[in-house]
């Protein structure tokens, strides 16, 4: 089962893809009709069984032609973990962190599958970062690592798109991370009950050419550690999203004489087996 947000006219509906790859509209489902939205699924207003039933009676959605919306529409927090794969820390010439390295993006950065990323004129070192993204499903405060995954609704794909020249301008990375559209998210969320976050294969491609290829079993801080750690310092809310870090293979990690930064016209696809593919084209 996969959940996704899509546009029907100007409205955003909740879609459900079954195990056979058939997608249906849960928001416009038949009997039993419920006003299903992604947030109502995330916060438990409606159970996944109820949403699955509603979608089973809804119209079919053609995912090849539909316009997707971000997988989560209005998270209170977009949290990001940096340097969370050992090989990526090495290629970035930075030490393995003793604690999760934390930064953030804002809601203006949210973007969707097949939508453009508009490159601003105030930067030029543009880079891709495939990431597994945690979607929080229950309010989490001071939770133990052993219990942390019970607070996760599901997992999706993110591209922590970055302007490296601005990111590295100061010790704080924020300015290079949260331009408009710099957080593509989706297209699908796989419920936590149907996923093992410790064994996702994560990959990225630029214009069809492979750039990153790793597995979440190489995370320095795994998903349970991240959720538990963050909950010690802030209350996580249903719909919050956590980018868990990117593996090696980013442009920043190349020798300087081989760094060819992304440009308008390039297409970036980030992929996680078991969840799907998220593709964006860069424009000016």
N, C-alpha and C positions, 0 to 999 in steps of 0.2 A: 504494500500500500504506500502510495506517495501522495502528498498534498501539495497544491500549488495555488497561487493567486493569478487570476487573469482578468482582462477587461472584457466586459460585455456592454458595448456602447461606452458610456462614460462611467459605469459602475464597475467595481471590482468584486468578482465572485470567487468562491472557493471551489477548486476542482479537486477531484479524487481520481487517481489512476490505480486500477486494480492490478493484480498479479499477472494478468494477461496483457497488460499494456493498454487497456481500454480506459479512456478518461471521460469522466462525466461531471456535470455541473451539480454540486451539492447545494448551492444557494437557491437554484431554481428547481430543486428536486421535487418529485411528486410526493405521494403519501408515504411515510408521515412527513409532511412539510415542516421544516425547521429553518429559522433564519441563520443558516450556518455561515460563519466567516472563519478565516484562519485564526483570529484571536479567540473566537469562541471554542475552537478546538484546542488551542494552546492552553487556555486557562481552565479547561475542563467544564465549561458551561454545557457543552454537549460531548458525550463520549465518542470515541472513535467508532464504536459500533453503530451509534445513532447516525453519525455522519456518513459512514459507509452505506447504511441502509438508504438514507436520503439520496445519496449520489447514485445508488443503484436504480433509482426511479427517475433520475434526471436526464436531460438531453446529453448526447455525446459531444465531447469537445475535441476538435481537431488540433492536437498540440503542435502540428507542423505549421499551422497558419495562425493560430491564436496569438494575441498580443499578451505577453506575460507581464505581471507586476512583480515587484520584489517579494520574496518569499515571506518576509515579515515587513509589515507596513509602517509601524510606528513604535519601534522599541524605545523604552525609556533610556536604555543604555546600549551602546555599541562599544564593546570592550575588545581589545586586541592584545594578543601575547606575541612579543617579539623574540627572535633568537631561540625558538623552541625546538629546532632540530639541530643536533650537534654539527652536522656537516654544513648547515647554513651559517652557524656561528663561526665556524672555521673559515668559510669562504669570505665572510664579512670581516675577517681579521679581528674578531672580538672574542673575549673569553666566554666559556660556558657559564651561564648565570647560576648563582646560588639560589635565587628566587625568580619566579616568573617576572619577566620584563613587561610592564603594563603601559599601554597607551590607548587612545580612543579615537573614534570617528564620530561624526554627528549625523543626524537623520538626513541632512541635505546631501550626504554622500551616497545614499541608497540608490541602487540602480537595478535593472532587471535584465533577464536573458534576452538577447537579440537587440537590446537598446544600445545606442551609441554612447561612448565616453568622449565628451568634448574636452580637448586638450587646451588648457588656458595658455595665454601668451606669457605668463609670468614664471614659467618653468620650462625645462627642456629635457631633463633626464628622467624619462617615464619608464616605469618598470612594472612587471606583472608579479603576482604572488598568489599561487593556488593555496587555499586553506580549507580545512574542515571547520565548519561553524556549528557551535552548540546553540540550540534554542532552549531557553529556560522555560519550564512548564509550571513550576510551583515556587512560591515565595521561599527564598533560601537565605537564612541568616545563621551564621556560626554552625554550619553543618560539618559533620565528620566526613573524611574521605570515603569511608566505608559506605556511607549513605548518599554520597553526592550525586551519583547517577540517577537516583530516584527523583531528583528535582529537574531532570532534563526531559523536555517534551520530545525533542528529536534532533536530527542533524541535517544540515544543508551544506551547500558549497558557497564559498566566498572568494572573491578576487580582491585582495588587499592592494589595490592599485596605488602606486606611489610616485611622487615626484622626488627623486632622490636628491637632487641639488638643494631643494628646500628642506627636505627631511634632515639632511646633514648640516644645514646652516648653523644650527644650535644643538645643544644636548637634548632638547625637547623635540620630538619627531612630529608633533601634531600638524604643523603647517603643511608638511608634504604629504599628508595622509587623508585630509578630509575636504578636498575640493568637491564641488558638486559632481555627483555621479561616480566618485572614486570608491564606492563600495558595492559593486554588483553582488547580488545575493539570490541564490536559487538555482534553477527554477523550482526544484522539488525539495520538500522536507520528508525525510523518512522517519517515522515514529521511533522513539528510543527502544520500544519493545521489539522492534524488528531489525535492530542494527547492533553491531559490535564495533564501537569506536576505536578499539585497539588494533583493528586489522583492515583499515580502509587503504586502498591504493590511490594515491593522489598524483595527478599529472597536469602539466600545462603544455600548450602548443601556441606558437606564433606563426600565423599564416600556414598552419598545417604541420609545421616542423616541431618536433618534440624539444622541450626545454627543461622540464622538471619531471622526475619520476621517482617516487619514494612511497613509503608506507607509514601510517600513523603508529606502527609499532616502534618507530624511531623517535617519537616525541620525547623530549627531555622531561617535560611535565605532562602527564597524561590528562585526559578529560576530567576524571574524578579529582585529581589533584588541583586542577585549575579551578573547578567549581567550588571545591572546599576552601581553597586559598582565598579566592575573591570574596566568598561569603563571610570571611572573618573581618573584612574591612568595609563592606557595603552590603546592603540588602539587595539581593537579586530578585527581579520581578518577572512574572510570566510575560514572555515576549522579548525579554532581553536577549541579545545575541553576543556570542563570544567567538571571535576569530582566534583559532588556536595556534597560529604560526605557520610559516611556510618552509618547505625543504630547500635544499641546495639547488642551484641551477638558475637563480635570478641573475639579471644583467649586472647588478651591483657586485656580484661575486666574481665576474670575469676580470682578467688582467685589463688594466686601463686601455691598452692599445687594441683590445678586442671588444670593448664595450660599445655596442651599437644600440642606442636607446630607441624605444618605440616611437613611432611617428604616425601622423594622420594617414589613414588608409590601411594600417595594420589591423589584423583580426586576432584576438586573443581568445583561446578556449581553455578553460580550466575544467578538469574532469575528476570525479571521484567514483570509482566503480561501486555499484550498488545504489548510487544516488542519481547520477546523470552527468550532463555537460552544461556548462554555462559559457556562452559566447557573447563577446562584445566587439564592435568595430570602433576604431578610434577616428575621430573627426576633429576638424578645427572649427 
